[in-house]
Amino acid sequence: MRRDNWRDSQAWKDFGVELSTTSNEAAKLFDATLTQYVGWYDDDSLGGLEKTVEKMVNTDPNFVMGHVIKVGLDALGTGRSYYLDKDFQTEVQNLVGLGKSPNTLPHEQQHINAVKLWAQGEMTQACQIWESILVDNPLDMLALKFAHDSYFYQGHSPQMRDSIAAVFPHWKSSMPLYSYLYGMHSFGLEECNHYAEAEKVARKGLELNRNDCWSTHSMAHVLEMTGRSSEGIQFMSSTENDWNICAMLACHNYWHYGIYNIERGLYDEAVGLFDTQVGPRAVKSGAMLDMVDACSLLYRLSLEGVKVKDKWKEFNEICRDHAEDHILTFNDAHFLMACLGAGDKTASDKLITSLKEFAKGTGKGDNQRIAQEVGVPLCDALVAYDAGDFATAVSLVNPLRYKIINIGGSHAQRDLFNQFLIHAAVQSPQKDHNRLARVLLTERKALKTNSPLTDRLISRAMAVHVDG
């Protein structure tokens, strides 16, 4: 279900979101840009999202909200560092300059401030501004979507849930983009462990629009977290042609498809999905979300004993170019997996050294604190594990177990680090670590009773002799 009836300046005003541009064409292209962003797809009739953005800012070079969404998309893409990419820094500064025009509306100025803060690493402050915009105008979909994605990046599940719940009553079913609220709300519910309600809301989103890949994504999370991996495989397979047309999220949804297969021990199928979908899509897009998906899937397979060493090289080549970005600790940990997987010691040493230097500093946003508290020890643990020093890996990660949420991502994504700790504890020469592995597996089994992956790990842990 694709939109093509774009709103001009007056239509935006009638809707309740005023734009300062006098160009109807720019206003329509803003609608088209926002729609592709919310729907995670490229509209081929417009040349895709990138071309739409280009046309929009060329149509009205002083269009404030046009530049807000352009710079905001670059910032939230997490592939451009304000502190390392001088061109990006200039774009942010030019955006701030546009805000000095007397024609700039108050909510547009707020958007400028939020995007600038986000680009500078101040994600929490940016979200506070977007939320204040939504208090005044719950119909501002750009503020809602930017905040939603940012909460996801920060692991702020209650905020993700509540942000959508607060605006939902103000929207009518006849409004453009209305149906997408269901997938967004569902994901917030799911990340807060409200699985039954999340499933109901996701199914409603798909009933309204079967191509809503974010509702599909939330449904995939529900099935993952409730131990319904067989149903997950069936769900992703039977709806594949509905969601794989959303190019910006297809790689991630194939990742979900892949981890169901790993859960069930269907390694050939998981490797097949990596080779045909996740890997090629990640290399083609170079998008950070896709890169971390590729790294995550390969690392999970390697933990399970599947030989994937020959697959790391091209991902390492992309990841090492971002070794000094430090935009998200979540990204850093996955980039390091690629360096280690490819056996590129120069790249892994560079990333670790740079991360430690970054973590010592101040003034570069939320991730600096997270890198210091979680990122450095977590990455040191990955290096130790790779070197066969499982005891050190356990000693570094076990105290962080309940802090890893701060690196962001979803419960399903961060579960990689739970699995990592269990594997390290099972293989550690220290008996207390072997006992810890059993405790962790008891917790894991209690949380998700139907998990073949957990059962395999339990069998492995039981085979390790523990005295006393």
C-alpha positions as CSV (number, residue, x, y, z in Angstrom):
1,M,0.0,0.0,0.0
2,R,1.9,3.0,-1.3
3,R,1.0,6.7,-1.1
4,D,1.4,9.0,-4.1
5,N,-1.0,11.9,-3.2
6,W,1.6,14.2,-1.6
7,R,0.6,17.2,0.5
8,D,1.4,20.8,-0.7
9,S,2.0,23.7,1.7
10,Q,-1.7,24.4,2.3
11,A,-2.5,20.7,2.8
12,W,0.3,20.5,5.4
13,K,-1.2,23.5,7.2
14,D,-4.7,22.1,7.1
15,F,-3.3,18.8,8.5
16,G,-1.9,20.8,11.4
17,V,1.8,20.9,10.6
18,E,2.9,24.2,9.1
19,L,6.0,24.5,6.9
20,S,7.8,27.8,6.3
21,T,8.5,27.0,2.6
22,T,6.5,28.8,-0.1
23,S,7.3,26.0,-2.6
24,N,4.4,23.6,-3.0
25,E,6.7,21.2,-4.8
26,A,9.2,21.2,-1.9
27,A,6.4,20.6,0.5
28,K,5.2,17.6,-1.6
29,L,8.7,16.2,-1.8
30,F,9.0,16.6,2.0
31,D,5.9,14.4,2.4
32,A,7.4,11.9,0.0
33,T,10.6,11.8,1.9
34,L,8.9,11.4,5.2
35,T,6.7,8.7,3.9
36,Q,9.6,6.6,2.5
37,Y,11.5,7.1,5.8
38,V,8.5,6.0,7.9
39,G,7.8,3.1,5.6
40,W,11.4,2.0,5.2
41,Y,11.2,1.8,1.4
42,D,12.4,3.5,-1.8
43,D,9.7,4.9,-4.0
44,D,11.0,4.0,-7.5
45,S,8.7,6.5,-9.1
46,L,10.7,9.2,-7.3
47,G,14.1,7.6,-7.8
48,G,14.1,6.4,-4.2
49,L,14.6,8.2,-0.9
50,E,18.1,9.6,-1.7
51,K,16.9,11.2,-5.0
52,T,13.7,12.5,-3.3
53,V,15.8,14.3,-0.7
54,E,18.1,15.7,-3.4
55,K,15.2,17.0,-5.5
56,M,13.5,18.5,-2.3
57,V,16.5,20.6,-1.2
58,N,17.3,21.6,-4.8
59,T,13.6,22.8,-5.3
60,D,13.9,25.1,-2.3
61,P,17.5,25.4,-1.0
62,N,16.3,27.4,2.0
63,F,13.6,24.9,3.0
64,V,14.2,24.5,6.7
65,M,12.3,21.2,7.2
66,G,13.8,19.8,4.1
67,H,17.3,20.3,5.5
68,V,16.1,19.0,8.9
69,I,15.1,15.7,7.5
70,K,18.1,15.5,5.2
71,V,20.7,16.1,8.0
72,G,18.6,14.1,10.5
73,L,18.5,11.1,8.3
74,D,22.3,11.3,7.9
75,A,22.8,11.6,11.7
76,L,20.4,8.8,12.6
77,G,22.0,6.6,9.9
78,T,25.0,6.6,12.3
79,G,27.4,6.4,9.5
80,R,28.7,10.0,9.6
81,S,30.5,11.4,12.5
82,Y,30.1,15.1,13.3
83,Y,33.6,15.2,14.8
84,L,35.4,13.4,12.0
85,D,33.4,14.2,8.8
86,K,34.0,17.9,8.1
87,D,31.4,17.9,5.3
88,F,28.8,16.6,7.7
89,Q,29.8,19.2,10.3
90,T,29.4,21.9,7.6
91,E,25.9,20.6,6.7
92,V,24.9,20.8,10.4
93,Q,26.2,24.3,10.7
94,N,24.4,25.4,7.5
95,L,21.2,23.9,9.0
96,V,21.7,26.0,12.1
97,G,22.3,29.0,9.9
98,L,18.9,28.5,8.1
99,G,17.2,28.7,11.4
100,K,18.3,32.3,11.7
101,S,15.8,33.4,9.0
102,P,12.9,35.4,10.4
103,N,10.6,33.1,8.5
104,T,11.6,30.0,10.5
105,L,8.7,28.8,12.6
106,P,9.2,28.0,16.3
107,H,8.7,24.2,15.9
108,E,11.2,24.3,13.0
109,Q,13.8,25.9,15.2
110,Q,13.2,23.2,17.8
111,H,13.8,20.5,15.0
112,I,17.0,22.2,14.1
113,N,18.2,22.2,17.7
114,A,17.3,18.6,18.1
115,V,19.1,17.4,14.9
116,K,22.2,19.4,15.8
117,L,22.3,17.9,19.3
118,W,21.8,14.4,18.0
119,A,24.6,14.9,15.4
120,Q,26.9,16.0,18.3
121,G,26.1,12.9,20.3
122,E,23.5,14.4,22.7
123,M,20.8,11.9,21.9
124,T,18.9,12.2,25.2
125,Q,18.7,16.0,24.9
126,A,17.5,15.7,21.2
127,C,14.7,13.3,22.3
128,Q,13.6,15.8,25.0
129,I,13.2,18.4,22.3
130,W,11.3,16.1,20.0
131,E,9.0,15.2,22.9
132,S,8.4,18.8,23.6
133,I,7.4,19.3,19.9
134,L,4.9,16.4,20.3
135,V,3.4,17.9,23.4
136,D,2.5,21.0,21.3
137,N,1.7,19.0,18.2
138,P,1.1,15.2,18.4
139,L,0.7,15.1,14.6
140,D,4.4,15.9,13.9
141,M,5.4,12.5,12.5
142,L,9.0,13.5,11.9
143,A,9.5,14.3,15.6
144,L,7.7,11.1,16.5
145,K,9.8,8.9,14.1
146,F,13.1,10.6,15.0
147,A,12.4,10.1,18.7
148,H,11.2,6.5,18.1
149,D,14.4,5.5,16.3
150,S,16.6,7.3,18.9
151,Y,14.9,5.4,21.8
152,F,15.7,2.2,19.9
153,Y,19.3,3.2,19.5
154,Q,19.5,3.9,23.2
155,G,17.6,0.9,24.5
156,H,15.0,3.2,26.0
157,S,12.1,0.8,25.8
158,P,9.5,2.6,28.1
159,Q,10.1,5.9,26.2
160,M,9.6,4.1,22.9
161,R,6.3,2.6,24.2
162,D,5.0,5.8,25.8
163,S,5.9,8.2,23.1
164,I,3.6,6.5,20.6
165,A,0.8,5.8,23.1
166,A,0.7,9.5,24.0
167,V,0.0,10.7,20.5
168,F,-2.2,7.8,19.2
169,P,-5.5,9.3,20.4
170,H,-4.9,12.5,18.4
171,W,-4.6,10.7,15.1
172,K,-7.5,9.7,12.8
173,S,-7.6,6.7,10.6
174,S,-8.0,8.9,7.5
175,M,-4.7,10.7,8.1
176,P,-1.7,10.0,6.0
177,L,0.8,7.6,7.7
178,Y,-1.7,6.7,10.4
179,S,-1.4,2.9,10.0
180,Y,2.4,3.0,10.7
181,L,1.6,4.1,14.3
182,Y,0.6,0.4,15.0
183,G,4.0,-1.1,14.2
184,M,5.8,1.7,16.1
185,H,3.6,1.2,19.2
186,S,3.8,-2.6,18.9
187,F,7.6,-2.5,19.0
188,G,7.6,-0.3,22.1
189,L,5.2,-2.7,23.8
190,E,7.3,-5.7,22.8
191,E,10.5,-4.2,24.1
192,C,8.7,-3.7,27.4
193,N,7.7,-7.4,27.5
194,H,4.0,-6.8,26.8
195,Y,4.1,-9.6,24.2
196,A,0.4,-10.4,23.8
197,E,-0.6,-6.7,23.4
198,A,2.4,-6.1,21.0
199,E,1.3,-9.0,18.8
200,K,-2.3,-7.8,18.7
201,V,-1.2,-4.3,17.7
202,A,1.3,-5.6,15.1
203,R,-1.3,-7.7,13.5
204,K,-3.6,-4.7,13.3
205,G,-0.9,-2.7,11.6
206,L,-0.4,-5.5,9.0
207,E,-4.2,-5.8,8.5
208,L,-4.2,-2.1,7.6
209,N,-1.0,-2.4,5.4
210,R,0.6,-5.7,4.7
211,N,3.7,-3.9,3.4
212,D,4.3,-2.3,6.8
213,C,7.6,-3.9,7.4
214,W,8.0,-2.3,10.9
215,S,4.9,-4.2,12.0
216,T,6.4,-7.3,10.5
217,H,9.6,-6.5,12.4
218,S,7.7,-6.1,15.7
219,M,5.9,-9.4,15.1
220,A,9.2,-11.1,14.4
221,H,10.5,-9.8,17.8
222,V,7.4,-11.1,19.6
223,L,7.8,-14.6,18.0
224,E,11.6,-14.5,18.9
225,M,11.1,-13.5,22.6
226,T,8.2,-15.9,23.2
227,G,10.1,-18.9,21.9
228,R,8.0,-19.5,18.8
229,S,10.9,-19.9,16.3
230,S,9.1,-22.5,14.1
231,E,6.2,-20.1,13.8
232,G,8.7,-17.3,13.1
233,I,10.2,-19.2,10.2
234,Q,6.8,-19.8,8.8
235,F,5.7,-16.2,9.3
236,M,8.8,-14.7,7.7
237,S,8.6,-17.2,4.8
238,S,4.9,-16.8,4.0
239,T,5.0,-12.9,4.1
240,E,8.5,-12.5,2.5
241,N,7.2,-10.7,-0.6
242,D,5.2,-8.3,1.6
243,W,8.2,-7.1,3.6
244,N,11.3,-7.6,1.4
245,I,10.2,-4.7,-0.9
246,C,11.1,-2.3,2.0
247,A,14.8,-2.1,1.1
248,M,15.9,-0.2,4.2
249,L,14.7,-2.8,6.6
250,A,14.7,-6.0,4.5
251,C,18.3,-6.9,5.6
252,H,17.3,-6.6,9.3
253,N,14.1,-8.7,8.8
254,Y,16.2,-11.4,7.0
255,W,18.5,-11.2,10.1
256,H,15.4,-12.1,12.2
257,Y,14.6,-14.9,9.8
258,G,18.2,-16.1,10.1
259,I,18.3,-16.1,13.9
260,Y,15.1,-18.3,14.0
261,N,17.1,-20.9,12.0
262,I,20.1,-20.6,14.3
263,E,17.8,-21.1,17.3
264,R,16.6,-24.4,15.8
265,G,20.0,-25.5,14.8
266,L,19.2,-25.1,11.1
267,Y,22.7,-23.8,10.3
268,D,22.7,-24.5,6.5
269,E,19.5,-22.4,6.2
270,A,20.9,-19.6,8.3
271,V,24.1,-19.5,6.3
272,G,22.0,-19.6,3.1
273,L,20.1,-16.5,4.3
274,F,23.3,-14.8,5.1
275,D,24.9,-15.7,1.7
276,T,21.8,-14.7,-0.4
277,Q,20.3,-11.9,1.6
278,V,21.9,-10.4,4.7
279,G,25.4,-10.3,3.4
280,P,24.8,-9.0,-0.1
281,R,22.3,-6.4,1.1
282,A,24.7,-5.1,3.8
283,V,27.5,-4.8,1.3
284,K,25.3,-3.1,-1.3
285,S,23.8,-0.5,1.1
286,G,26.8,0.0,3.4
287,A,24.2,1.1,5.9
288,M,25.2,0.7,9.6
289,L,22.0,-1.1,10.5
290,D,22.7,-3.7,7.8
291,M,26.4,-4.0,8.7
292,V,25.7,-4.8,12.4
293,D,23.1,-7.4,11.2
294,A,25.7,-9.1,9.1
295,C,28.3,-9.1,11.9
296,S,25.8,-10.3,14.4
297,L,24.6,-13.2,12.3
298,L,28.1,-14.3,11.5
299,Y,29.2,-14.1,15.1
300,R,26.2,-16.1,16.3
301,L,27.0,-18.8,13.8
302,S,30.7,-18.8,14.9
303,L,29.6,-19.2,18.5
304,E,27.6,-22.2,17.4
305,G,30.7,-23.7,15.9
306,V,29.8,-23.0,12.2
307,K,32.9,-22.2,10.1
308,V,32.4,-18.7,8.7
309,K,35.9,-17.2,8.8
310,D,36.1,-16.9,5.0
311,K,33.0,-14.6,5.1
312,W,34.3,-11.8,7.3
313,K,36.7,-10.0,4.9
314,E,34.4,-7.7,3.0
315,F,32.5,-6.7,6.1
316,N,35.7,-5.9,7.9
317,E,36.7,-3.7,4.9
318,I,33.6,-1.5,5.4
319,C,33.6,-1.6,9.3
320,R,37.2,-0.6,9.7
321,D,36.4,2.7,7.9
322,H,34.1,3.5,10.8
323,A,36.5,2.2,13.6
324,E,37.0,5.7,15.0
325,D,33.4,7.0,14.6
326,H,32.1,6.0,18.1
327,I,28.6,7.1,17.4
328,L,27.0,4.1,19.1
329,T,28.8,1.6,21.4
330,F,26.5,-1.0,19.9
331,N,28.1,-0.4,16.5
332,D,31.6,-0.4,17.9
333,A,31.2,-3.9,19.4
334,H,29.9,-5.3,16.1
335,F,32.6,-3.6,14.0
336,L,35.1,-5.2,16.3
337,M,33.6,-8.6,15.7
338,A,34.3,-8.0,12.0
339,C,37.9,-7.1,12.6
340,L,38.5,-10.1,14.8
341,G,36.6,-12.4,12.5
342,A,38.8,-11.4,9.6
343,G,41.9,-11.7,11.7
344,D,42.7,-8.0,11.0
345,K,44.8,-7.3,14.2
346,T,45.8,-3.8,12.9
347,A,42.1,-2.8,12.6
348,S,41.1,-4.3,15.9
349,D,44.0,-2.6,17.7
350,K,43.1,0.7,16.1
351,L,39.4,0.4,17.1
352,I,40.2,-0.5,20.7
353,T,42.9,2.2,21.1
354,S,40.6,4.8,19.6
355,L,37.6,3.7,21.7
356,K,39.7,4.0,24.9
357,E,40.9,7.4,23.9
358,F,37.3,8.5,23.1
359,A,36.0,7.1,26.4
360,K,38.5,9.2,28.4
361,G,37.2,12.4,27.0
362,T,34.1,14.6,27.6
363,G,31.8,16.8,25.6
364,K,30.9,14.4,22.8
365,G,27.6,13.2,24.0
366,D,25.9,10.2,25.6
367,N,28.0,7.6,23.9
368,Q,31.2,8.8,25.6
369,R,29.9,7.8,29.0
370,I,28.5,4.5,27.7
371,A,31.8,3.7,26.0
372,Q,33.6,4.3,29.3
373,E,31.2,2.2,31.4
374,V,30.3,-0.6,29.0
375,G,32.0,-0.2,25.6
376,V,35.7,-0.5,26.7
377,P,35.3,-3.6,28.9
378,L,32.9,-5.3,26.4
379,C,35.3,-4.8,23.5
380,D,38.2,-6.0,25.7
381,A,36.2,-9.1,26.4
382,L,35.6,-9.8,22.7
383,V,39.4,-9.5,22.1
384,A,40.1,-11.8,25.1
385,Y,37.6,-14.4,23.8
386,D,39.1,-14.3,20.3
387,A,42.5,-15.0,21.9
388,G,41.1,-18.0,23.8
389,D,41.3,-16.2,27.2
390,F,37.8,-17.1,28.2
391,A,38.3,-16.4,31.9
392,T,39.2,-12.8,31.2
393,A,36.2,-12.5,28.9
394,V,33.9,-13.7,31.7
395,S,35.5,-11.4,34.3
396,L,35.0,-8.4,32.1
397,V,31.4,-9.1,30.9
398,N,29.7,-10.7,33.9
399,P,29.7,-7.4,35.9
400,L,28.1,-5.6,32.9
401,R,25.2,-8.0,32.4
402,Y,22.6,-5.5,33.5
403,K,24.3,-2.5,31.9
404,I,24.6,-3.8,28.4
405,I,21.1,-2.5,27.7
406,N,22.7,1.0,27.7
407,I,24.5,0.3,24.4
408,G,21.1,0.3,22.8
409,G,19.4,-2.0,20.3
410,S,16.7,-4.5,21.0
411,H,16.6,-7.4,23.5
412,A,16.9,-9.8,20.6
413,Q,20.0,-8.0,19.3
414,R,21.7,-7.7,22.7
415,D,21.0,-11.4,23.3
416,L,24.2,-12.0,21.4
417,F,26.1,-10.8,24.4
418,N,24.2,-13.1,26.7
419,Q,25.2,-16.0,24.5
420,F,28.7,-14.7,24.4
421,L,29.0,-14.7,28.2
422,I,27.6,-18.3,28.4
423,H,30.0,-19.6,25.8
424,A,32.9,-17.9,27.6
425,A,31.8,-19.2,31.0
426,V,31.4,-22.8,29.7
427,Q,34.9,-22.7,28.1
428,S,36.7,-20.9,31.0
429,P,39.2,-23.0,32.9
430,Q,37.8,-21.6,36.2
431,K,35.3,-23.8,37.9
432,D,33.4,-20.9,39.3
433,H,32.8,-19.7,35.7
434,N,31.6,-23.1,34.7
435,R,29.1,-22.9,37.6
436,L,28.1,-19.4,36.5
437,A,27.3,-20.8,33.1
438,R,24.8,-23.2,34.6
439,V,23.2,-20.4,36.6
440,L,22.9,-18.2,33.5
441,L,21.4,-21.1,31.6
442,T,18.8,-21.7,34.4
443,E,17.8,-18.0,34.2
444,R,17.7,-18.2,30.4
445,K,15.5,-21.4,30.4
446,A,13.1,-19.7,32.9
447,L,12.7,-16.7,30.7
448,K,12.1,-18.6,27.5
449,T,11.2,-22.2,28.1
450,N,11.0,-23.2,24.5
451,S,14.5,-22.6,23.2
452,P,16.4,-25.4,21.4
453,L,19.5,-23.1,21.5
454,T,19.4,-22.9,25.3
455,D,18.9,-26.7,25.5
456,R,22.0,-27.2,23.4
457,L,24.0,-24.9,25.6
458,I,22.7,-26.7,28.7
459,S,23.9,-30.0,27.3
460,R,27.3,-28.5,26.6
461,A,27.5,-27.0,30.1
462,M,26.5,-30.2,31.8
463,A,29.3,-32.0,30.0
464,V,31.8,-29.7,31.7
465,H,32.9,-31.3,35.0
466,V,32.3,-29.0,38.0
467,D,33.7,-30.0,41.4
468,G,31.4,-29.5,44.4
